[in-house]
Amino acid sequence: MPAPERLPVECWQPIQSGSDRAFDFMAKYGISGVIGGGSAEGGAVERHMIGFQAAYARRGVKLELGERLALGYRFHIAQSREEAIREAAPHYEENVKMFGELRLVRALTDEQIAAMRDPRLAVTTKLPRIEDAVKAGGFLAGRPDIVGQLKAVEKRYPGLDRVICATPLGTPLDVQLEDLDRFEKEVIPAFRDTRTAAAAQYTLGSAAADVPVCAVRLTGTAGRQAS
């Protein structure tokens, strides 16, 4: 493997369990973390951020809340939140079925996961709906609301300067590409000054699944810029 052209090389790792042992390992080697949307829906974001911050503090490194972390979201853009929810609901449900079985959706209980395997139980078991995900903050729906939600996250976590937005697994490719195009044109400029707006880009494909992903660098209160 060729040696990297620039040092140091950033290393990013998904956060799932959020144990002190895992955070201490990350702090020891200077690893940054990615908190996915499933964790957001389970209410674990704040706990993960505080635990990550504390682990670095134990090694004498003071971080702002959210620093060296990225938050992951699912999203869909439409003229309104209600329209976005209605259009994305079928794809969100399929997304939950797949990642729930892998225990990557913290909002699901063991009983709900078991019910999804049995058609006789699935129809009578209350499963997470996209409306629940939107309310919990794990799913971003509707262009005006997306900007507002990300601005609120930026304010709540002063050290956070990265979010990763992807469409639910199973979303048709044409819808994914339209979402990314609109995200670039209608959402990203709200977090860029005139010098960096032109640098906003999205990439196709991710390590987790073959779906388009939009990585956004928030400006932040300290004037962080896009890279």
Stockholm file with secondary structure:
# STOCKHOLM 1.0

chainA/1-227         MPAPERLPVECWQPIQSGSDRAFDFMAKYGISGVIGGGSAEGGAVERHMIGFQAAYARRGVKLELGERLALGYRFHIAQSREEAIREAAPHYEENVKMFGELRLVRALTDEQIAAMRDPRLAVTTKLPRIEDAVKAGGFLAGRPDIVGQLKAVEKRYPGLDRVICATPLGTPLDVQLEDLDRFEKEVIPAFRDTRTAAAAQYTLGSAAADVPVCAVRLTGTAGRQAS
#=GR chainA/1-227 SS CCCCSSSSCCCEEEESSCCHHHHHHHHHTTCEEEECHHHHHTTCHHHHHHHHHHHHHHTTCCCCTTTTEEEEEEEECCSSHHHHHHHHHHHHHHHHHHHHHTTCCTTCCHHHHHHHHCHHHHTTSCCCCHHHHHHHTSEEESHHHHHHHHHHHHHHCTTCCEEEEECCTTCCHHHHHHHHHHIIIIIGGGGCCTTTGGGCCCEECCSSSSSEEEEEECCTTTTCCCC
#=GC SS_cons         CCCCSSSSCCCEEEESSCCHHHHHHHHHTTCEEEECHHHHHTTCHHHHHHHHHHHHHHTTCCCCTTTTEEEEEEEECCSSHHHHHHHHHHHHHHHHHHHHHTTCCTTCCHHHHHHHHCHHHHTTSCCCCHHHHHHHTSEEESHHHHHHHHHHHHHHCTTCCEEEEECCTTCCHHHHHHHHHHIIIIIGGGGCCTTTGGGCCCEECCSSSSSEEEEEECCTTTTCCCC
//
